[in-house]
Amino acid sequence: MVEPKTVLGRGVRAVNAGVVALLSAPVLGSLLGRGFVVITYVGRRSGRTFSTPVNYRRKGDELVIGVAMPDKKSWWRNFLGAGGPITLHLNGADRHGHAVAQRDERGRVLVTVRLDDAS
């Protein structure tokens, strides 16, 4: 029997792959790109590179990523404390920045990204 967590993981990977493919589509990608971006980061424990699509919004010079169901996800923990480097595939180009995750008193998590000037 397949573990439910394994089945869920496969489903999430399939949905993420679909979103990434749609972001690459000529017309639809530009529409989705207004609210979605693919982030790439290095895992804090594994040292492996990961990429995942996330929803974002601009807030001045920063991008803010709201993490839905943060207790079911772990990627944002790479950016706790002082934060860490992140790459975003934004408007057809890779942009580098520094991300910091914060959890509020209600358990909500926001990851704030300040893009590097040179990228």
Order of alpha helices (4+ residues) and beta strands (2+ residues): alpha-alpha-beta-beta-beta-beta-beta-beta-beta
